[in-house]
Amino acid sequence: MTKKTSFYSILIFLMLSIFSSGISAKKKIVLLPFEYKVNKKSGKAVRKFIQKILKNNYEYITKKTIKETMGKDVDWDNVTPEQLKEISGKFMITAYVGGTIKKVKRKFVFVPRLLSWETGENIISKEFKFKRYNLSKKEIELIAMAYLQGIEGLKEYEAPKIEPVKPEVKQVIEEEKPEEIVKKPVALKALDKKKDADWAPLPSLRAGLKLFFMNRALDFTPASEPYYKTAGLSAAPGWDIEVFPMGFKDPTSPLAGIGLKFSGYMMPGFESYPADDEASKVDTSVYEIGFDLVYRYRVLKNLVVRE
């Protein structure tokens, strides 16, 4: 039987392993102060989780390093776009990550803060509302995913190009009698617009083979029923098939993420014997078939989550 792990465990594993190889290591990130006076416990949990992801996937620049290099303090709560451009130019920083937890009526609202080096404006407009005093693990993961998507959408710092100014050379031109000039429209070549490559649609059918091993053993003496043990380690072939019916019609439809999973294995023949009579071996077969409802959704270009 295949054990199902929690969504939280899958997300942690993917973020710390897949993202560490897929995300560009050149991007430099600064973690700003988080404002969470109304809910210190949840604020600290979010900040600690975000900090761990940033340190594992990007070049992490501390505020202390910036202060020591610039020789002055920076009011990060009221930093201006001009100050961000100055700091980004010295350290080649891509983005600044912060956040705020505020209380609206009886609910808590987390407002992400992701400042771009180009404009200094917050590029995440989504807010996260939660009723409980403590954020759940899944809510913290969704907040972290919003930050990662925002950072991935930013381009790395590019220093402004300064073209050298050529000295003006005066030329002596002989005066000539102007001639009649017929102006004709000049056909301009259309500018090529670069488009990002579209994400390839997810497959609507997936199939795979597996191999299982089994060895049954008991640690007690049977009383009234003939409990059987396996005579030796046995192997069984298995299969795993996923079908997404709506994906055949329109792979980009939201319904294309809903599908069925058929899995199972069959052990056609192996020897077993009663726990109290090892000499009486009998041929045995075991098979198991399972059906699951699957939902998948794409988080990033190379990251798909199934539940």
C-alpha positions in Angstrom: 0.0 0.0 0.0 1.2 3.5 -0.8 1.2 5.9 2.1 -0.1 9.4 1.5 1.9 12.2 2.9 0.4 15.5 3.9 0.2 18.6 1.6 2.5 20.4 4.1 5.3 17.8 3.8 5.1 17.8 0.1 5.3 21.6 -0.1 8.3 21.7 2.3 10.2 19.1 0.3 9.5 20.8 -3.1 10.4 24.2 -1.9 13.7 23.2 -0.3 14.8 20.8 -3.1 13.1 21.4 -6.4 13.1 25.2 -6.0 16.7 25.2 -4.9 17.7 23.9 -8.4 15.1 25.6 -10.5 15.1 29.2 -9.1 17.9 31.5 -10.3 20.6 31.8 -7.6 21.6 35.2 -8.9 18.6 36.9 -7.4 19.4 38.8 -4.2 16.7 39.3 -1.6 16.4 41.5 1.6 14.0 40.5 4.4 12.3 43.6 5.7 10.7 44.0 9.2 7.3 42.4 9.6 4.6 44.3 11.5 2.6 41.9 13.6 1.8 43.5 16.9 -1.8 42.3 16.9 -0.7 38.7 16.4 2.9 38.1 17.4 2.8 34.3 17.3 1.5 34.0 13.7 3.7 36.8 12.6 6.8 35.2 13.9 5.8 31.8 12.4 5.3 33.4 8.9 8.5 35.4 9.0 10.6 32.4 10.2 9.1 30.2 7.4 9.7 32.9 4.7 13.3 33.5 6.0 14.1 29.8 5.7 12.9 29.6 2.1 14.8 32.8 1.1 18.1 31.6 2.6 17.8 28.2 0.8 16.9 29.5 -2.6 18.3 33.0 -3.1 21.3 35.1 -2.2 20.2 36.5 1.2 21.4 40.1 2.0 21.0 41.2 5.7 20.0 44.7 6.7 23.1 44.8 8.9 25.3 44.3 5.8 23.5 47.2 4.1 23.9 49.5 7.1 27.6 48.7 7.5 28.3 49.3 3.8 26.3 52.5 3.4 27.3 53.8 6.8 23.8 54.9 7.8 20.5 53.6 9.1 17.6 53.0 6.7 14.0 53.5 7.9 12.7 50.3 6.3 9.1 51.0 7.4 9.0 54.2 5.4 11.6 53.6 2.7 11.2 55.5 -0.6 11.5 54.2 -4.1 14.6 56.5 -4.6 16.3 54.9 -1.5 15.5 51.4 -2.8 17.0 52.2 -6.2 20.2 53.5 -4.5 20.5 50.4 -2.3 19.7 48.1 -5.2 22.4 49.7 -7.3 25.1 49.1 -4.7 24.1 45.5 -3.9 22.3 44.4 -7.1 19.2 43.5 -5.1 16.2 42.0 -6.9 13.4 42.4 -4.3 12.5 43.3 -0.7 10.2 41.0 1.3 8.1 42.2 4.2 4.5 41.8 5.6 1.9 43.1 8.0 -0.8 41.4 10.1 -3.8 43.6 11.0 -7.1 42.9 12.6 -10.3 43.8 10.7 -13.4 43.4 12.8 -13.1 39.8 14.2 -10.7 38.5 11.5 -7.0 38.7 11.0 -5.6 39.9 7.6 -2.1 39.2 6.4 -0.9 41.7 3.8 2.3 40.6 1.9 4.8 43.2 1.0 7.1 42.5 -1.9 8.9 45.6 -3.2 10.5 45.7 -6.7 13.9 47.2 -7.3 12.6 49.0 -10.4 9.6 50.9 -9.0 9.8 50.4 -5.2 6.1 49.5 -5.3 4.4 46.4 -3.8 3.7 43.9 -6.5 1.5 41.5 -4.5 -2.1 42.8 -4.2 -3.6 39.7 -2.6 -4.5 39.7 1.1 -4.9 36.6 3.2 -7.8 36.4 5.8 -8.0 33.9 8.6 -10.4 33.6 11.5 -8.3 31.7 14.0 -5.7 33.4 16.2 -3.0 31.1 15.0 -2.3 30.6 11.3 -2.5 27.0 10.1 0.4 25.3 8.3 -1.5 25.3 5.0 -2.2 29.1 5.4 1.5 29.8 5.9 2.3 27.7 2.9 -0.1 29.6 0.7 1.4 32.9 1.8 4.9 31.7 1.1 3.8 30.5 -2.3 2.5 34.0 -3.2 6.0 35.4 -2.3 7.8 32.8 -4.4 5.5 33.5 -7.4 6.1 37.2 -7.1 9.9 36.8 -6.9 9.9 34.5 -9.9 8.1 37.2 -11.9 10.7 39.8 -11.2 13.8 40.2 -13.3 17.3 40.5 -11.8 18.8 43.9 -11.2 20.1 45.6 -14.3 22.4 48.6 -14.1 21.3 51.5 -16.3 23.2 51.7 -19.6 25.0 55.0 -20.1 26.0 55.7 -23.7 29.1 57.8 -24.2 28.5 61.3 -25.6 30.4 61.9 -28.8 31.9 65.4 -29.3 30.1 67.4 -31.9 32.2 68.0 -35.0 31.4 71.0 -37.2 31.6 70.4 -40.9 31.9 73.0 -43.5 29.2 72.5 -46.1 29.2 74.4 -49.4 26.0 76.1 -50.1 24.1 74.7 -52.9 20.9 75.6 -54.6 18.1 73.6 -53.1 16.4 71.2 -55.4 12.8 70.1 -55.3 12.6 67.0 -53.2 9.7 64.6 -53.5 9.0 63.0 -50.1 7.8 59.4 -50.2 6.6 57.5 -47.3 9.1 55.0 -46.0 7.8 51.5 -45.0 8.9 50.8 -41.5 9.7 47.2 -40.6 7.4 45.9 -38.0 9.1 45.4 -34.6 9.2 41.8 -33.5 7.5 41.4 -30.1 9.1 38.8 -27.9 6.5 36.7 -26.2 7.2 34.3 -23.3 6.9 30.7 -24.2 3.4 29.3 -23.3 3.4 26.7 -20.6 2.9 23.3 -22.1 -0.5 21.8 -21.1 -0.4 19.0 -18.6 -0.9 15.4 -19.9 -4.4 14.0 -19.7 -3.2 10.4 -19.3 -0.4 9.1 -17.1 0.5 5.5 -16.5 3.4 3.8 -14.7 4.5 0.4 -13.4 5.6 -0.4 -9.9 7.2 -3.4 -8.1 6.1 -4.4 -4.6 7.7 -6.9 -2.1 6.0 -8.7 0.6 6.9 -11.1 3.4 4.2 -11.9 5.9 5.2 -12.9 9.5 3.4 -13.2 12.8 4.6 -12.5 16.3 1.9 -14.6 18.2 0.6 -18.1 18.2 -2.8 -18.6 16.4 -5.5 -19.8 18.7 -8.4 -20.9 16.5 -7.9 -19.7 13.0 -5.2 -20.8 10.5 -3.0 -17.7 10.2 -0.5 -18.1 7.4 3.0 -16.9 7.0 4.9 -16.3 3.8 7.5 -18.9 2.9 9.9 -16.3 1.5 10.2 -12.7 0.2 7.9 -12.4 -2.8 7.7 -9.7 -5.5 4.5 -8.4 -7.2 4.1 -6.1 -10.2 1.8 -3.0 -9.8 0.3 -0.3 -11.9 -0.6 3.4 -11.4 -2.8 5.1 -14.0 -4.3 8.7 -13.9 -6.9 9.9 -16.3 -8.2 13.5 -16.6 -11.2 13.3 -19.0 -11.8 17.0 -19.4 -8.2 17.5 -20.4 -8.7 15.7 -23.7 -11.3 18.4 -24.7 -9.6 21.5 -23.3 -6.2 21.1 -21.5 -6.4 24.7 -20.3 -9.8 24.3 -18.6 -10.0 24.4 -14.8 -11.9 21.1 -15.0 -8.9 19.5 -16.6 -7.3 19.2 -13.2 -10.0 16.8 -12.0 -9.3 13.1 -12.7 -9.4 9.5 -11.6 -6.5 7.4 -10.4 -6.5 3.6 -10.8 -3.8 1.7 -8.9 -3.1 -1.8 -7.7 -0.8 -4.8 -7.7 -1.1 -8.5 -8.1 1.1 -11.3 -6.6 0.1 -14.2 -8.8 1.7 -17.0 -6.8 3.8 -17.6 -3.8 4.0 -20.2 -1.0 2.5 -19.8 2.4 2.2 -22.1 5.4 0.1 -22.2 8.6 1.9 -20.5 11.5 1.7 -23.8 13.5 2.6 -26.2 10.6 5.6 -25.0 8.5 5.7 -28.2 6.5 2.2 -27.7 5.0 3.0 -25.2 2.3 0.2 -24.0 -0.1 0.1 -21.8 -3.2 -1.2 -18.3 -2.5 -2.1 -15.2 -4.5 -2.8 -11.7 -3.4 -4.1 -8.7 -5.4 -5.3 -5.2 -4.5 -7.0 -2.5 -6.6 -7.7 1.1 -5.6 -9.6 4.0 -7.0 -9.0 7.7 -6.1 -10.4 11.0 -7.1 -7.4 13.3 -7.9 -7.2 17.1 -8.2 -4.0 18.7 -9.6 -3.2 22.4 -10.1 -0.1 24.2 -11.4 1.7 26.4 -9.0 4.7 27.3 -11.2 5.8 26.3 -14.7 7.7 23.2 -13.4 5.7 22.6 -10.2 2.4 20.7 -10.1 0.6 19.7 -6.9 -1.8 16.7 -6.6 -4.3 16.1 -3.8 
